Amino acid sequence: MTELEKVSLQISDIISNFDFPLFIVQDVNKRLMDCQELGYAKQQLRYLQNVKKAMLAEGDSQ
């Protein structure tokens, strides 16, 4: 399995296991369809991780 495939699996896992707003999932999917480079995929994974962290923190503060 290539590094890109591993990152893609991580992206799939985080999307499957967290309730992201649809527009975020659609945006990441479009970006990954447009550019399938390892560094860019890692950037999208970090973006999803940061959004998840922010959404969890927002939920804790309510």
PDBQT receptor file of N, H, CA, C and O in Angstrom, charges set to zero:
ATOM      1  N   MET A   1       0.851  -1.175   0.000  1.00  0.00    +0.000 N 
ATOM      2  CA  MET A   1       0.000   0.000   0.000  1.00  0.00    +0.000 C 
ATOM      3  C   MET A   1       0.900   1.242   0.000  1.00  0.00    +0.000 C 
ATOM      4  O   MET A   1       1.852   1.346   0.773  1.00  0.00    +0.000 OA
ATOM      5  N   THR A   2       0.570   2.163  -0.879  1.00  0.00    +0.000 N 
ATOM      6  H   THR A   2      -0.203   2.079  -1.507  1.00  0.00    +0.000 HD
ATOM      7  CA  THR A   2       1.370   3.383  -0.968  1.00  0.00    +0.000 C 
ATOM      8  C   THR A   2       1.007   4.338   0.172  1.00  0.00    +0.000 C 
ATOM      9  O   THR A   2      -0.014   4.184   0.841  1.00  0.00    +0.000 OA
ATOM     10  N   GLU A   3       1.863   5.308   0.363  1.00  0.00    +0.000 N 
ATOM     11  H   GLU A   3       2.693   5.433  -0.181  1.00  0.00    +0.000 HD
ATOM     12  CA  GLU A   3       1.611   6.335   1.392  1.00  0.00    +0.000 C 
ATOM     13  C   GLU A   3       0.333   7.106   1.073  1.00  0.00    +0.000 C 
ATOM     14  O   GLU A   3      -0.437   7.434   1.976  1.00  0.00    +0.000 OA
ATOM     15  N   LEU A   4       0.109   7.394  -0.196  1.00  0.00    +0.000 N 
ATOM     16  H   LEU A   4       0.735   7.128  -0.929  1.00  0.00    +0.000 HD
ATOM     17  CA  LEU A   4      -1.111   8.107  -0.603  1.00  0.00    +0.000 C 
ATOM     18  C   LEU A   4      -2.343   7.275  -0.272  1.00  0.00    +0.000 C 
ATOM     19  O   LEU A   4      -3.349   7.822   0.179  1.00  0.00    +0.000 OA
ATOM     20  N   GLU A   5      -2.282   5.977  -0.485  1.00  0.00    +0.000 N 
ATOM     21  H   GLU A   5      -1.465   5.533  -0.852  1.00  0.00    +0.000 HD
ATOM     22  CA  GLU A   5      -3.414   5.106  -0.150  1.00  0.00    +0.000 C 
ATOM     23  C   GLU A   5      -3.662   5.086   1.359  1.00  0.00    +0.000 C 
ATOM     24  O   GLU A   5      -4.809   5.060   1.804  1.00  0.00    +0.000 OA
ATOM     25  N   LYS A   6      -2.587   5.099   2.138  1.00  0.00    +0.000 N 
ATOM     26  H   LYS A   6      -1.655   5.120   1.776  1.00  0.00    +0.000 HD
ATOM     27  CA  LYS A   6      -2.730   5.129   3.600  1.00  0.00    +0.000 C 
ATOM     28  C   LYS A   6      -3.421   6.410   4.060  1.00  0.00    +0.000 C 
ATOM     29  O   LYS A   6      -4.310   6.371   4.911  1.00  0.00    +0.000 OA
ATOM     30  N   VAL A   7      -3.011   7.540   3.496  1.00  0.00    +0.000 N 
ATOM     31  H   VAL A   7      -2.290   7.572   2.804  1.00  0.00    +0.000 HD
ATOM     32  CA  VAL A   7      -3.622   8.823   3.852  1.00  0.00    +0.000 C 
ATOM     33  C   VAL A   7      -5.085   8.841   3.412  1.00  0.00    +0.000 C 
ATOM     34  O   VAL A   7      -5.945   9.352   4.129  1.00  0.00    +0.000 OA
ATOM     35  N   SER A   8      -5.363   8.288   2.244  1.00  0.00    +0.000 N 
ATOM     36  H   SER A   8      -4.664   7.873   1.661  1.00  0.00    +0.000 HD
ATOM     37  CA  SER A   8      -6.739   8.219   1.760  1.00  0.00    +0.000 C 
ATOM     38  C   SER A   8      -7.606   7.394   2.703  1.00  0.00    +0.000 C 
ATOM     39  O   SER A   8      -8.758   7.747   2.953  1.00  0.00    +0.000 OA
ATOM     40  N   LEU A   9      -7.064   6.307   3.225  1.00  0.00    +0.000 N 
ATOM     41  H   LEU A   9      -6.128   6.021   3.022  1.00  0.00    +0.000 HD
ATOM     42  CA  LEU A   9      -7.803   5.499   4.197  1.00  0.00    +0.000 C 
ATOM     43  C   LEU A   9      -8.058   6.273   5.484  1.00  0.00    +0.000 C 
ATOM     44  O   LEU A   9      -9.138   6.173   6.066  1.00  0.00    +0.000 OA
ATOM     45  N   GLN A  10      -7.076   7.039   5.926  1.00  0.00    +0.000 N 
ATOM     46  H   GLN A  10      -6.199   7.121   5.453  1.00  0.00    +0.000 HD
ATOM     47  CA  GLN A  10      -7.249   7.858   7.125  1.00  0.00    +0.000 C 
ATOM     48  C   GLN A  10      -8.345   8.898   6.901  1.00  0.00    +0.000 C 
ATOM     49  O   GLN A  10      -9.151   9.157   7.795  1.00  0.00    +0.000 OA
ATOM     50  N   ILE A  11      -8.373   9.485   5.724  1.00  0.00    +0.000 N 
ATOM     51  H   ILE A  11      -7.719   9.275   4.998  1.00  0.00    +0.000 HD
ATOM     52  CA  ILE A  11      -9.405  10.464   5.391  1.00  0.00    +0.000 C 
ATOM     53  C   ILE A  11     -10.780   9.780   5.400  1.00  0.00    +0.000 C 
ATOM     54  O   ILE A  11     -11.741  10.313   5.955  1.00  0.00    +0.000 OA
ATOM     55  N   SER A  12     -10.859   8.626   4.796  1.00  0.00    +0.000 N 
ATOM     56  H   SER A  12     -10.078   8.193   4.345  1.00  0.00    +0.000 HD
ATOM     57  CA  SER A  12     -12.126   7.881   4.780  1.00  0.00    +0.000 C 
ATOM     58  C   SER A  12     -12.580   7.542   6.190  1.00  0.00    +0.000 C 
ATOM     59  O   SER A  12     -13.763   7.657   6.512  1.00  0.00    +0.000 OA
ATOM     60  N   ASP A  13     -11.640   7.123   7.031  1.00  0.00    +0.000 N 
ATOM     61  H   ASP A  13     -10.679   7.030   6.770  1.00  0.00    +0.000 HD
ATOM     62  CA  ASP A  13     -11.976   6.763   8.411  1.00  0.00    +0.000 C 
ATOM     63  C   ASP A  13     -12.515   7.955   9.189  1.00  0.00    +0.000 C 
ATOM     64  O   ASP A  13     -13.530   7.843   9.875  1.00  0.00    +0.000 OA
ATOM     65  N   ILE A  14     -11.841   9.095   9.086  1.00  0.00    +0.000 N 
ATOM     66  H   ILE A  14     -11.016   9.187   8.528  1.00  0.00    +0.000 HD
ATOM     67  CA  ILE A  14     -12.275  10.257   9.862  1.00  0.00    +0.000 C 
ATOM     68  C   ILE A  14     -13.642  10.744   9.375  1.00  0.00    +0.000 C 
ATOM     69  O   ILE A  14     -14.466  11.186  10.175  1.00  0.00    +0.000 OA
ATOM     70  N   ILE A  15     -13.879  10.661   8.070  1.00  0.00    +0.000 N 
ATOM     71  H   ILE A  15     -13.209  10.301   7.420  1.00  0.00    +0.000 HD
ATOM     72  CA  ILE A  15     -15.181  11.074   7.538  1.00  0.00    +0.000 C 
ATOM     73  C   ILE A  15     -16.272  10.093   7.972  1.00  0.00    +0.000 C 
ATOM     74  O   ILE A  15     -17.395  10.495   8.276  1.00  0.00    +0.000 OA
ATOM     75  N   SER A  16     -15.931   8.822   7.997  1.00  0.00    +0.000 N 
ATOM     76  H   SER A  16     -15.019   8.496   7.751  1.00  0.00    +0.000 HD
ATOM     77  CA  SER A  16     -16.916   7.800   8.385  1.00  0.00    +0.000 C 
ATOM     78  C   SER A  16     -17.276   7.862   9.862  1.00  0.00    +0.000 C 
ATOM     79  O   SER A  16     -18.402   7.548  10.247  1.00  0.00    +0.000 OA
ATOM     80  N   ASN A  17     -16.317   8.269  10.686  1.00  0.00    +0.000 N 
ATOM     81  H   ASN A  17     -15.402   8.525  10.373  1.00  0.00    +0.000 HD
ATOM     82  CA  ASN A  17     -16.500   8.207  12.131  1.00  0.00    +0.000 C 
ATOM     83  C   ASN A  17     -16.850   9.533  12.790  1.00  0.00    +0.000 C 
ATOM     84  O   ASN A  17     -16.934   9.616  14.015  1.00  0.00    +0.000 OA
ATOM     85  N   PHE A  18     -17.053  10.571  11.984  1.00  0.00    +0.000 N 
ATOM     86  H   PHE A  18     -16.985  10.503  10.988  1.00  0.00    +0.000 HD
ATOM     87  CA  PHE A  18     -17.409  11.870  12.550  1.00  0.00    +0.000 C 
ATOM     88  C   PHE A  18     -18.447  12.520  11.649  1.00  0.00    +0.000 C 
ATOM     89  O   PHE A  18     -18.393  12.379  10.427  1.00  0.00    +0.000 OA
ATOM     90  N   ASP A  19     -19.371  13.219  12.241  1.00  0.00    +0.000 N 
ATOM     91  H   ASP A  19     -19.415  13.334  13.233  1.00  0.00    +0.000 HD
ATOM     92  CA  ASP A  19     -20.478  13.824  11.507  1.00  0.00    +0.000 C 
ATOM     93  C   ASP A  19     -20.102  15.231  11.024  1.00  0.00    +0.000 C 
ATOM     94  O   ASP A  19     -20.505  16.235  11.610  1.00  0.00    +0.000 OA
ATOM     95  N   PHE A  20     -19.320  15.273   9.940  1.00  0.00    +0.000 N 
ATOM     96  H   PHE A  20     -18.993  14.457   9.464  1.00  0.00    +0.000 HD
ATOM     97  CA  PHE A  20     -18.951  16.552   9.348  1.00  0.00    +0.000 C 
ATOM     98  C   PHE A  20     -20.131  17.115   8.568  1.00  0.00    +0.000 C 
ATOM     99  O   PHE A  20     -20.943  16.356   8.038  1.00  0.00    +0.000 OA
ATOM    100  N   PRO A  21     -20.234  18.432   8.495  1.00  0.00    +0.000 N 
ATOM    101  CA  PRO A  21     -21.231  19.019   7.599  1.00  0.00    +0.000 C 
ATOM    102  C   PRO A  21     -20.961  18.566   6.159  1.00  0.00    +0.000 C 
ATOM    103  O   PRO A  21     -19.809  18.405   5.758  1.00  0.00    +0.000 OA
ATOM    104  N   LEU A  22     -22.011  18.368   5.406  1.00  0.00    +0.000 N 
ATOM    105  H   LEU A  22     -22.948  18.499   5.731  1.00  0.00    +0.000 HD
ATOM    106  CA  LEU A  22     -21.890  17.852   4.047  1.00  0.00    +0.000 C 
ATOM    107  C   LEU A  22     -20.973  18.708   3.181  1.00  0.00    +0.000 C 
ATOM    108  O   LEU A  22     -20.195  18.171   2.393  1.00  0.00    +0.000 OA
ATOM    109  N   PHE A  23     -21.052  20.034   3.315  1.00  0.00    +0.000 N 
ATOM    110  H   PHE A  23     -21.684  20.470   3.956  1.00  0.00    +0.000 HD
ATOM    111  CA  PHE A  23     -20.243  20.904   2.456  1.00  0.00    +0.000 C 
ATOM    112  C   PHE A  23     -18.749  20.687   2.677  1.00  0.00    +0.000 C 
ATOM    113  O   PHE A  23     -17.961  20.850   1.745  1.00  0.00    +0.000 OA
ATOM    114  N   ILE A  24     -18.350  20.327   3.880  1.00  0.00    +0.000 N 
ATOM    115  H   ILE A  24     -18.990  20.195   4.637  1.00  0.00    +0.000 HD
ATOM    116  CA  ILE A  24     -16.935  20.072   4.145  1.00  0.00    +0.000 C 
ATOM    117  C   ILE A  24     -16.491  18.791   3.447  1.00  0.00    +0.000 C 
ATOM    118  O   ILE A  24     -15.432  18.754   2.821  1.00  0.00    +0.000 OA
ATOM    119  N   VAL A  25     -17.292  17.759   3.554  1.00  0.00    +0.000 N 
ATOM    120  H   VAL A  25     -18.152  17.789   4.063  1.00  0.00    +0.000 HD
ATOM    121  CA  VAL A  25     -16.964  16.485   2.905  1.00  0.00    +0.000 C 
ATOM    122  C   VAL A  25     -16.919  16.663   1.387  1.00  0.00    +0.000 C 
ATOM    123  O   VAL A  25     -16.017  16.150   0.724  1.00  0.00    +0.000 OA
ATOM    124  N   GLN A  26     -17.878  17.380   0.850  1.00  0.00    +0.000 N 
ATOM    125  H   GLN A  26     -18.611  17.796   1.389  1.00  0.00    +0.000 HD
ATOM    126  CA  GLN A  26     -17.903  17.614  -0.594  1.00  0.00    +0.000 C 
ATOM    127  C   GLN A  26     -16.691  18.420  -1.046  1.00  0.00    +0.000 C 
ATOM    128  O   GLN A  26     -16.111  18.133  -2.093  1.00  0.00    +0.000 OA
ATOM    129  N   ASP A  27     -16.306  19.422  -0.268  1.00  0.00    +0.000 N 
ATOM    130  H   ASP A  27     -16.777  19.655   0.582  1.00  0.00    +0.000 HD
ATOM    131  CA  ASP A  27     -15.160  20.258  -0.612  1.00  0.00    +0.000 C 
ATOM    132  C   ASP A  27     -13.869  19.444  -0.614  1.00  0.00    +0.000 C 
ATOM    133  O   ASP A  27     -13.077  19.535  -1.552  1.00  0.00    +0.000 OA
ATOM    134  N   VAL A  28     -13.656  18.655   0.426  1.00  0.00    +0.000 N 
ATOM    135  H   VAL A  28     -14.299  18.581   1.188  1.00  0.00    +0.000 HD
ATOM    136  CA  VAL A  28     -12.444  17.829   0.510  1.00  0.00    +0.000 C 
ATOM    137  C   VAL A  28     -12.427  16.820  -0.636  1.00  0.00    +0.000 C 
ATOM    138  O   VAL A  28     -11.388  16.602  -1.259  1.00  0.00    +0.000 OA
ATOM    139  N   ASN A  29     -13.570  16.210  -0.910  1.00  0.00    +0.000 N 
ATOM    140  H   ASN A  29     -14.413  16.387  -0.403  1.00  0.00    +0.000 HD
ATOM    141  CA  ASN A  29     -13.635  15.236  -1.999  1.00  0.00    +0.000 C 
ATOM    142  C   ASN A  29     -13.268  15.877  -3.337  1.00  0.00    +0.000 C 
ATOM    143  O   ASN A  29     -12.503  15.310  -4.116  1.00  0.00    +0.000 OA
ATOM    144  N   LYS A  30     -13.820  17.062  -3.597  1.00  0.00    +0.000 N 
ATOM    145  H   LYS A  30     -14.442  17.524  -2.964  1.00  0.00    +0.000 HD
ATOM    146  CA  LYS A  30     -13.514  17.744  -4.862  1.00  0.00    +0.000 C 
ATOM    147  C   LYS A  30     -12.033  18.097  -4.941  1.00  0.00    +0.000 C 
ATOM    148  O   LYS A  30     -11.400  17.921  -5.982  1.00  0.00    +0.000 OA
ATOM    149  N   ARG A  31     -11.490  18.590  -3.846  1.00  0.00    +0.000 N 
ATOM    150  H   ARG A  31     -12.004  18.733  -3.001  1.00  0.00    +0.000 HD
ATOM    151  CA  ARG A  31     -10.075  18.958  -3.836  1.00  0.00    +0.000 C 
ATOM    152  C   ARG A  31      -9.181  17.746  -4.118  1.00  0.00    +0.000 C 
ATOM    153  O   ARG A  31      -8.199  17.848  -4.854  1.00  0.00    +0.000 OA
ATOM    154  N   LEU A  32      -9.528  16.604  -3.527  1.00  0.00    +0.000 N 
ATOM    155  H   LEU A  32     -10.325  16.521  -2.929  1.00  0.00    +0.000 HD
ATOM    156  CA  LEU A  32      -8.726  15.402  -3.727  1.00  0.00    +0.000 C 
ATOM    157  C   LEU A  32      -8.896  14.834  -5.132  1.00  0.00    +0.000 C 
ATOM    158  O   LEU A  32      -7.981  14.198  -5.655  1.00  0.00    +0.000 OA
ATOM    159  N   MET A  33     -10.040  15.053  -5.739  1.00  0.00    +0.000 N 
ATOM    160  H   MET A  33     -10.783  15.570  -5.314  1.00  0.00    +0.000 HD
ATOM    161  CA  MET A  33     -10.233  14.618  -7.124  1.00  0.00    +0.000 C 
ATOM    162  C   MET A  33      -9.401  15.486  -8.073  1.00  0.00    +0.000 C 
ATOM    163  O   MET A  33      -8.902  15.005  -9.091  1.00  0.00    +0.000 OA
ATOM    164  N   ASP A  34      -9.259  16.761  -7.729  1.00  0.00    +0.000 N 
ATOM    165  H   ASP A  34      -9.665  17.152  -6.903  1.00  0.00    +0.000 HD
ATOM    166  CA  ASP A  34      -8.503  17.691  -8.570  1.00  0.00    +0.000 C 
ATOM    167  C   ASP A  34      -6.995  17.509  -8.448  1.00  0.00    +0.000 C 
ATOM    168  O   ASP A  34      -6.259  17.760  -9.403  1.00  0.00    +0.000 OA
ATOM    169  N   CYS A  35      -6.534  17.075  -7.284  1.00  0.00    +0.000 N 
ATOM    170  H   CYS A  35      -7.131  16.871  -6.509  1.00  0.00    +0.000 HD
ATOM    171  CA  CYS A  35      -5.092  16.963  -7.046  1.00  0.00    +0.000 C 
ATOM    172  C   CYS A  35      -4.830  15.749  -6.159  1.00  0.00    +0.000 C 
ATOM    173  O   CYS A  35      -5.214  15.736  -4.990  1.00  0.00    +0.000 OA
ATOM    174  N   GLN A  36      -4.187  14.748  -6.705  1.00  0.00    +0.000 N 
ATOM    175  H   GLN A  36      -3.875  14.758  -7.655  1.00  0.00    +0.000 HD
ATOM    176  CA  GLN A  36      -3.950  13.519  -5.966  1.00  0.00    +0.000 C 
ATOM    177  C   GLN A  36      -2.464  13.359  -5.603  1.00  0.00    +0.000 C 
ATOM    178  O   GLN A  36      -1.858  12.316  -5.850  1.00  0.00    +0.000 OA
ATOM    179  N   GLU A  37      -1.910  14.397  -5.024  1.00  0.00    +0.000 N 
ATOM    180  H   GLU A  37      -2.403  15.244  -4.824  1.00  0.00    +0.000 HD
ATOM    181  CA  GLU A  37      -0.524  14.356  -4.559  1.00  0.00    +0.000 C 
ATOM    182  C   GLU A  37      -0.508  14.081  -3.060  1.00  0.00    +0.000 C 
ATOM    183  O   GLU A  37      -1.409  14.506  -2.337  1.00  0.00    +0.000 OA
ATOM    184  N   LEU A  38       0.508  13.377  -2.598  1.00  0.00    +0.000 N 
ATOM    185  H   LEU A  38       1.240  13.032  -3.186  1.00  0.00    +0.000 HD
ATOM    186  CA  LEU A  38       0.605  12.978  -1.200  1.00  0.00    +0.000 C 
ATOM    187  C   LEU A  38       0.555  14.176  -0.259  1.00  0.00    +0.000 C 
ATOM    188  O   LEU A  38      -0.209  14.167   0.706  1.00  0.00    +0.000 OA
ATOM    189  N   GLY A  39       1.348  15.194  -0.520  1.00  0.00    +0.000 N 
ATOM    190  H   GLY A  39       1.969  15.202  -1.304  1.00  0.00    +0.000 HD
ATOM    191  CA  GLY A  39       1.388  16.367   0.353  1.00  0.00    +0.000 C 
ATOM    192  C   GLY A  39       0.034  17.052   0.453  1.00  0.00    +0.000 C 
ATOM    193  O   GLY A  39      -0.357  17.514   1.524  1.00  0.00    +0.000 OA
ATOM    194  N   TYR A  40      -0.671  17.115  -0.652  1.00  0.00    +0.000 N 
ATOM    195  H   TYR A  40      -0.354  16.739  -1.522  1.00  0.00    +0.000 HD
ATOM    196  CA  TYR A  40      -1.985  17.760  -0.659  1.00  0.00    +0.000 C 
ATOM    197  C   TYR A  40      -3.000  16.912   0.096  1.00  0.00    +0.000 C 
ATOM    198  O   TYR A  40      -3.849  17.444   0.811  1.00  0.00    +0.000 OA
ATOM    199  N   ALA A  41      -2.916  15.600  -0.061  1.00  0.00    +0.000 N 
ATOM    200  H   ALA A  41      -2.227  15.167  -0.642  1.00  0.00    +0.000 HD
ATOM    201  CA  ALA A  41      -3.817  14.703   0.670  1.00  0.00    +0.000 C 
ATOM    202  C   ALA A  41      -3.580  14.829   2.173  1.00  0.00    +0.000 C 
ATOM    203  O   ALA A  41      -4.530  14.845   2.956  1.00  0.00    +0.000 OA
ATOM    204  N   LYS A  42      -2.318  14.918   2.574  1.00  0.00    +0.000 N 
ATOM    205  H   LYS A  42      -1.546  14.905   1.938  1.00  0.00    +0.000 HD
ATOM    206  CA  LYS A  42      -1.999  15.101   3.993  1.00  0.00    +0.000 C 
ATOM    207  C   LYS A  42      -2.553  16.421   4.508  1.00  0.00    +0.000 C 
ATOM    208  O   LYS A  42      -3.023  16.501   5.643  1.00  0.00    +0.000 OA
ATOM    209  N   GLN A  43      -2.498  17.449   3.683  1.00  0.00    +0.000 N 
ATOM    210  H   GLN A  43      -2.116  17.384   2.761  1.00  0.00    +0.000 HD
ATOM    211  CA  GLN A  43      -3.042  18.756   4.067  1.00  0.00    +0.000 C 
ATOM    212  C   GLN A  43      -4.550  18.649   4.284  1.00  0.00    +0.000 C 
ATOM    213  O   GLN A  43      -5.080  19.226   5.233  1.00  0.00    +0.000 OA
ATOM    214  N   GLN A  44      -5.235  17.925   3.424  1.00  0.00    +0.000 N 
ATOM    215  H   GLN A  44      -4.804  17.456   2.653  1.00  0.00    +0.000 HD
ATOM    216  CA  GLN A  44      -6.677  17.760   3.577  1.00  0.00    +0.000 C 
ATOM    217  C   GLN A  44      -7.006  16.949   4.834  1.00  0.00    +0.000 C 
ATOM    218  O   GLN A  44      -7.996  17.229   5.510  1.00  0.00    +0.000 OA
ATOM    219  N   LEU A  45      -6.184  15.954   5.148  1.00  0.00    +0.000 N 
ATOM    220  H   LEU A  45      -5.380  15.727   4.599  1.00  0.00    +0.000 HD
ATOM    221  CA  LEU A  45      -6.371  15.182   6.375  1.00  0.00    +0.000 C 
ATOM    222  C   LEU A  45      -6.212  16.079   7.595  1.00  0.00    +0.000 C 
ATOM    223  O   LEU A  45      -7.022  16.013   8.520  1.00  0.00    +0.000 OA
ATOM    224  N   ARG A  46      -5.182  16.913   7.607  1.00  0.00    +0.000 N 
ATOM    225  H   ARG A  46      -4.524  16.966   6.856  1.00  0.00    +0.000 HD
ATOM    226  CA  ARG A  46      -4.982  17.846   8.724  1.00  0.00    +0.000 C 
ATOM    227  C   ARG A  46      -6.160  18.807   8.842  1.00  0.00    +0.000 C 
ATOM    228  O   ARG A  46      -6.593  19.128   9.949  1.00  0.00    +0.000 OA
ATOM    229  N   TYR A  47      -6.674  19.262   7.717  1.00  0.00    +0.000 N 
ATOM    230  H   TYR A  47      -6.322  19.002   6.818  1.00  0.00    +0.000 HD
ATOM    231  CA  TYR A  47      -7.837  20.149   7.719  1.00  0.00    +0.000 C 
ATOM    232  C   TYR A  47      -9.020  19.465   8.404  1.00  0.00    +0.000 C 
ATOM    233  O   TYR A  47      -9.668  20.060   9.265  1.00  0.00    +0.000 OA
ATOM    234  N   LEU A  48      -9.303  18.220   8.024  1.00  0.00    +0.000 N 
ATOM    235  H   LEU A  48      -8.777  17.736   7.324  1.00  0.00    +0.000 HD
ATOM    236  CA  LEU A  48     -10.410  17.488   8.635  1.00  0.00    +0.000 C 
ATOM    237  C   LEU A  48     -10.181  17.286  10.130  1.00  0.00    +0.000 C 
ATOM    238  O   LEU A  48     -11.112  17.413  10.925  1.00  0.00    +0.000 OA
ATOM    239  N   GLN A  49      -8.955  16.974  10.510  1.00  0.00    +0.000 N 
ATOM    240  H   GLN A  49      -8.198  16.871   9.864  1.00  0.00    +0.000 HD
ATOM    241  CA  GLN A  49      -8.637  16.795  11.930  1.00  0.00    +0.000 C 
ATOM    242  C   GLN A  49      -8.852  18.098  12.695  1.00  0.00    +0.000 C 
ATOM    243  O   GLN A  49      -9.373  18.080  13.810  1.00  0.00    +0.000 OA
ATOM    244  N   ASN A  50      -8.460  19.218  12.113  1.00  0.00    +0.000 N 
ATOM    245  H   ASN A  50      -8.037  19.232  11.207  1.00  0.00    +0.000 HD
ATOM    246  CA  ASN A  50      -8.635  20.518  12.766  1.00  0.00    +0.000 C 
ATOM    247  C   ASN A  50     -10.108  20.910  12.864  1.00  0.00    +0.000 C 
ATOM    248  O   ASN A  50     -10.539  21.464  13.875  1.00  0.00    +0.000 OA
ATOM    249  N   VAL A  51     -10.876  20.626  11.822  1.00  0.00    +0.000 N 
ATOM    250  H   VAL A  51     -10.526  20.176  11.000  1.00  0.00    +0.000 HD
ATOM    251  CA  VAL A  51     -12.308  20.916  11.863  1.00  0.00    +0.000 C 
ATOM    252  C   VAL A  51     -12.970  20.070  12.943  1.00  0.00    +0.000 C 
ATOM    253  O   VAL A  51     -13.790  20.570  13.714  1.00  0.00    +0.000 OA
ATOM    254  N   LYS A  52     -12.618  18.795  12.998  1.00  0.00    +0.000 N 
ATOM    255  H   LYS A  52     -11.953  18.389  12.372  1.00  0.00    +0.000 HD
ATOM    256  CA  LYS A  52     -13.179  17.908  14.021  1.00  0.00    +0.000 C 
ATOM    257  C   LYS A  52     -12.861  18.426  15.419  1.00  0.00    +0.000 C 
ATOM    258  O   LYS A  52     -13.732  18.488  16.287  1.00  0.00    +0.000 OA
ATOM    259  N   LYS A  53     -11.594  18.799  15.624  1.00  0.00    +0.000 N 
ATOM    260  H   LYS A  53     -10.886  18.748  14.919  1.00  0.00    +0.000 HD
ATOM    261  CA  LYS A  53     -11.176  19.317  16.930  1.00  0.00    +0.000 C 
ATOM    262  C   LYS A  53     -11.957  20.581  17.290  1.00  0.00    +0.000 C 
ATOM    263  O   LYS A  53     -12.393  20.740  18.430  1.00  0.00    +0.000 OA
ATOM    264  N   ALA A  54     -12.131  21.470  16.329  1.00  0.00    +0.000 N 
ATOM    265  H   ALA A  54     -11.777  21.341  15.403  1.00  0.00    +0.000 HD
ATOM    266  CA  ALA A  54     -12.860  22.715  16.578  1.00  0.00    +0.000 C 
ATOM    267  C   ALA A  54     -14.338  22.448  16.867  1.00  0.00    +0.000 C 
ATOM    268  O   ALA A  54     -14.930  23.082  17.740  1.00  0.00    +0.000 OA
ATOM    269  N   MET A  55     -14.926  21.511  16.131  1.00  0.00    +0.000 N 
ATOM    270  H   MET A  55     -14.445  20.995  15.422  1.00  0.00    +0.000 HD
ATOM    271  CA  MET A  55     -16.339  21.197  16.361  1.00  0.00    +0.000 C 
ATOM    272  C   MET A  55     -16.540  20.548  17.726  1.00  0.00    +0.000 C 
ATOM    273  O   MET A  55     -17.533  20.819  18.400  1.00  0.00    +0.000 OA
ATOM    274  N   LEU A  56     -15.608  19.695  18.138  1.00  0.00    +0.000 N 
ATOM    275  H   LEU A  56     -14.801  19.475  17.591  1.00  0.00    +0.000 HD
ATOM    276  CA  LEU A  56     -15.713  19.079  19.465  1.00  0.00    +0.000 C 
ATOM    277  C   LEU A  56     -15.545  20.117  20.564  1.00  0.00    +0.000 C 
ATOM    278  O   LEU A  56     -16.253  20.084  21.570  1.00  0.00    +0.000 OA
ATOM    279  N   ALA A  57     -14.608  21.036  20.371  1.00  0.00    +0.000 N 
ATOM    280  H   ALA A  57     -14.033  21.063  19.554  1.00  0.00    +0.000 HD
ATOM    281  CA  ALA A  57     -14.389  22.092  21.369  1.00  0.00    +0.000 C 
ATOM    282  C   ALA A  57     -15.601  23.007  21.450  1.00  0.00    +0.000 C 
ATOM    283  O   ALA A  57     -15.973  23.452  22.535  1.00  0.00    +0.000 OA
ATOM    284  N   GLU A  58     -16.212  23.286  20.322  1.00  0.00    +0.000 N 
ATOM    285  H   GLU A  58     -15.910  22.925  19.440  1.00  0.00    +0.000 HD
ATOM    286  CA  GLU A  58     -17.410  24.123  20.293  1.00  0.00    +0.000 C 
ATOM    287  C   GLU A  58     -18.552  23.433  21.042  1.00  0.00    +0.000 C 
ATOM    288  O   GLU A  58     -19.303  24.086  21.767  1.00  0.00    +0.000 OA
ATOM    289  N   GLY A  59     -18.682  22.144  20.872  1.00  0.00    +0.000 N 
ATOM    290  H   GLY A  59     -18.072  21.614  20.283  1.00  0.00    +0.000 HD
ATOM    291  CA  GLY A  59     -19.721  21.394  21.566  1.00  0.00    +0.000 C 
ATOM    292  C   GLY A  59     -19.512  21.362  23.062  1.00  0.00    +0.000 C 
ATOM    293  O   GLY A  59     -20.480  21.365  23.821  1.00  0.00    +0.000 OA
ATOM    294  N   ASP A  60     -18.253  21.330  23.505  1.00  0.00    +0.000 N 
ATOM    295  H   ASP A  60     -17.466  21.328  22.888  1.00  0.00    +0.000 HD
ATOM    296  CA  ASP A  60     -17.936  21.338  24.928  1.00  0.00    +0.000 C 
ATOM    297  C   ASP A  60     -18.261  22.669  25.579  1.00  0.00    +0.000 C 
ATOM    298  O   ASP A  60     -18.597  22.708  26.762  1.00  0.00    +0.000 OA
ATOM    299  N   SER A  61     -18.168  23.755  24.839  1.00  0.00    +0.000 N 
ATOM    300  H   SER A  61     -17.894  23.724  23.877  1.00  0.00    +0.000 HD
ATOM    301  CA  SER A  61     -18.367  25.073  25.411  1.00  0.00    +0.000 C 
ATOM    302  C   SER A  61     -19.842  25.453  25.527  1.00  0.00    +0.000 C 
ATOM    303  O   SER A  61     -20.171  26.474  26.132  1.00  0.00    +0.000 OA
ATOM    304  N   GLN A  62     -20.719  24.652  24.962  1.00  0.00    +0.000 N 
ATOM    305  H   GLN A  62     -20.452  23.823  24.471  1.00  0.00    +0.000 HD
ATOM    306  CA  GLN A  62     -22.152  24.984  25.011  1.00  0.00    +0.000 C 
ATOM    307  C   GLN A  62     -22.802  24.452  26.242  1.00  0.00    +0.000 C 
ATOM    308  O   GLN A  62     -24.003  24.642  26.438  1.00  0.00    +0.000 OA
TER     309      GLN A  62
